[in-house]
């Protein structure tokens, strides 16, 4: 099998990989808290794992994962790294720009962290405006919950994300340390996620919120997480991204 990870290629092998190809798979993640049972690197590890599988299936080079993101809401937890959003935007733009100089015209960003979403949108627009390149970014949790109603997987260190992490590397998940994630209440009727069922955004770091006794929405509890579920979720997500990559290659640039 030909190499797909750019960090494992020589410069001549990368040049060969770009002959007749203009698509780069770009995984991006974050280093942040995901409960006591998960590693800090869940977002980067999952993104890198999925990106490699996608690259192998579509025959496109896979860039080294960007391990850091914008994680300001979790910055109070030890080990979390959060980059300034404007700095992060410039870093991602320069990262992609390096590949554009060597033939890349399309990017499929495999995003592992929710905080990166608005920045990736800006970067995609910046790249198109300057170079006319096509960029699409996707996240496993938003994709899967739209493909399968029984996978409401927009949790954080809960049942679904822990299952995915177990599929990637079960040896670094310690379920003995798992705890139920409570809903965070900011007032009697205002929870961290919203008011009266309507989403409300408040710039209060999660570690400073008052923890209530009510358990958060289904999926936030880590109990029952298992690698078999994680593997099925990853396979579904990878298959979707393979189809998306094929469509990106059809677009004129």
C-alpha positions in Angstrom: 0.0 0.0 0.0 1.3 3.5 -0.9 1.9 5.9 1.9 -0.8 8.4 2.7 0.6 10.2 5.7 2.6 13.1 4.5 4.9 13.0 7.6 6.0 9.5 6.5 6.8 10.6 2.9 10.0 11.9 1.5 9.7 15.1 -0.6 9.9 13.1 -3.7 7.2 10.7 -2.6 4.9 13.6 -1.8 5.6 15.1 -5.3 4.6 11.7 -6.8 1.5 11.6 -4.6 0.4 15.0 -5.9 0.9 13.9 -9.6 -2.6 13.8 -10.9 -4.1 14.7 -7.5 -5.0 18.1 -6.0 -6.8 17.0 -2.8 -5.3 17.1 0.7 -7.0 15.6 3.8 -6.5 18.0 6.7 -7.2 16.7 10.2 -7.5 19.3 13.0 -8.2 18.7 16.7 -7.7 20.1 20.1 -6.0 19.3 23.4 -8.6 19.7 26.1 -10.4 18.0 29.0 -12.9 15.2 28.1 -13.7 13.9 31.6 -11.5 12.0 34.0 -11.7 8.8 31.9 -10.6 10.1 28.5 -7.2 11.5 27.4 -6.8 15.2 26.7 -6.1 14.3 23.0 -9.5 12.8 22.1 -10.2 15.4 19.4 -6.8 15.2 17.7 -6.6 11.4 18.0 -10.0 10.8 16.5 -9.5 13.3 13.7 -6.1 11.8 12.8 -7.5 8.3 12.9 -10.4 9.0 10.6 -8.4 11.1 8.2 -5.9 8.3 7.6 -8.8 5.9 6.8 -10.3 8.4 4.4 -7.0 9.1 2.8 -6.4 5.4 2.2 -9.8 5.0 0.6 -9.7 8.1 -1.7 -6.0 7.9 -2.5 -5.2 11.4 -1.2 -2.3 12.6 1.0 -3.2 13.1 4.7 -1.5 16.1 6.4 -0.2 15.8 10.0 -3.0 16.6 12.4 -3.1 20.1 13.8 -3.2 19.1 17.5 -4.4 22.5 19.0 -7.6 24.5 18.5 -9.7 27.1 20.1 -10.8 25.7 23.5 -11.3 28.8 25.6 -14.3 27.4 27.5 -12.2 24.5 28.9 -9.0 26.5 29.4 -9.4 26.2 33.2 -8.8 22.4 33.1 -5.1 21.4 33.5 -3.5 20.3 30.2 -5.9 22.1 28.0 -4.3 24.3 25.2 -6.3 27.1 23.5 -4.9 29.2 20.7 -6.1 32.8 20.1 -8.8 32.5 17.4 -7.2 35.0 15.1 -3.8 33.4 15.5 -5.4 30.0 14.8 -7.1 31.3 11.7 -3.7 32.6 10.4 -1.9 29.3 11.3 -4.5 27.1 9.4 -4.4 29.4 6.4 -0.6 29.3 6.2 -0.8 25.5 6.8 -3.0 25.0 3.7 -1.2 27.7 1.8 2.0 25.6 2.0 0.3 22.7 0.1 -1.3 25.1 -2.4 2.2 26.0 -3.5 2.8 22.4 -4.4 -0.4 21.7 -6.3 -3.3 21.4 -3.8 -6.6 22.9 -5.0 -9.0 21.1 -2.7 -9.0 20.5 1.0 -11.2 18.2 3.1 -10.8 19.2 6.7 -11.5 16.5 9.2 -12.4 18.4 12.4 -12.4 16.8 15.8 -13.3 19.9 17.9 -16.4 22.0 18.0 -14.6 25.2 18.9 -12.8 25.1 15.6 -15.9 25.3 13.5 -16.3 29.1 13.1 -12.6 29.4 12.4 -12.5 26.7 9.8 -15.4 28.5 8.0 -13.3 31.7 7.9 -10.3 29.9 6.7 -12.3 28.2 3.9 -13.5 31.6 2.8 -10.0 33.1 3.0 -8.5 30.3 0.9 -11.2 30.6 -1.8 -10.9 34.4 -2.0 -7.2 34.4 -2.4 -6.6 31.2 -4.4 -9.9 29.9 -5.6 -9.4 26.7 -3.7 -12.3 24.5 -2.5 -12.5 23.6 1.2 -15.0 21.5 3.0 -14.9 20.7 6.7 -16.9 18.1 8.6 -17.1 16.7 12.1 -18.1 13.2 13.1 -20.7 14.2 15.7 -22.7 16.6 13.6 -22.5 14.3 10.6 -23.6 11.1 12.4 -26.5 12.6 14.3 -28.0 13.7 10.9 -27.4 10.3 9.3 -28.7 8.2 12.2 -31.4 9.4 14.6 -30.3 6.9 17.3 -26.8 8.4 17.4 -27.4 11.8 19.2 -23.7 12.0 19.5 -23.0 15.7 20.2 -21.8 14.9 23.7 -18.5 15.7 25.3 -16.7 12.8 26.9 -20.0 11.0 27.1 -21.3 7.7 25.8 -20.8 8.3 22.1 -17.5 10.2 22.2 -16.0 7.7 24.7 -17.1 4.9 22.4 -15.3 6.5 19.4 -12.2 7.0 21.5 -12.3 3.3 22.6 -12.4 2.3 18.9 -9.3 4.4 18.2 -7.3 3.3 21.3 -9.0 1.5 24.2 -5.8 1.4 26.2 -5.9 5.1 27.0 -9.5 5.1 28.2 -10.0 4.4 31.9 -13.7 3.8 32.6 -13.0 3.3 36.3 -12.6 7.0 36.5 -15.7 7.9 34.6 -18.3 10.2 36.2 -21.8 11.4 35.2 -21.7 14.8 33.6 -24.3 17.0 35.3 -26.2 19.8 33.7 -24.6 23.1 34.5 -27.1 25.6 35.9 -26.3 29.4 35.8 -29.6 30.4 37.5 -32.8 28.7 38.6 -34.1 28.4 35.0 -31.0 29.1 32.9 -28.8 26.1 32.0 -25.5 26.3 30.2 -27.2 25.1 27.0 -30.1 27.6 27.0 -33.4 28.9 28.4 -36.8 27.2 27.9 -35.5 25.0 25.1 -33.9 27.8 23.2 -30.1 27.9 22.8 -28.4 30.7 24.6 -24.7 31.6 24.3 -23.0 32.9 27.5 -19.2 33.3 27.7 -18.7 31.5 31.0 -16.0 28.7 31.2 -17.4 25.3 32.0 -15.3 24.9 35.1 -16.9 28.0 36.6 -20.5 26.9 36.1 -22.5 25.7 39.1 -23.1 22.0 38.8 -26.7 21.0 39.3 -28.0 17.5 40.1 -30.0 17.0 36.9 -28.1 14.8 34.4 -27.6 16.3 31.0 -29.2 15.1 27.7 -29.0 11.4 26.6 -25.5 10.5 25.6 -23.7 12.7 28.1 -23.4 9.8 30.5 -20.3 7.7 29.7 -21.8 4.4 30.9 -22.1 1.7 28.4 -19.5 3.1 26.0 -17.9 0.4 23.9 -15.5 0.0 21.1 -18.0 -1.9 18.9 -20.3 1.2 18.8 -17.3 3.4 18.2 -16.2 1.3 15.2 -19.6 1.4 13.6 -19.8 5.2 14.1 -16.3 5.7 12.6 -17.0 3.5 9.6 -20.2 5.4 8.9 -18.5 8.7 9.1 -15.5 7.6 7.0 -17.8 6.3 4.3 -19.6 9.6 4.2 -16.4 11.5 3.9 -15.2 9.3 1.1 -18.3 10.2 -0.8 -17.8 13.8 0.0 -14.3 13.7 -1.2 -15.4 12.2 -4.5 -17.9 15.1 -5.0 -15.2 17.7 -4.2 -13.0 16.2 -6.9 -15.9 16.8 -9.4 -16.1 20.5 -8.8 -14.3 22.9 -11.1 -11.6 25.0 -9.6 
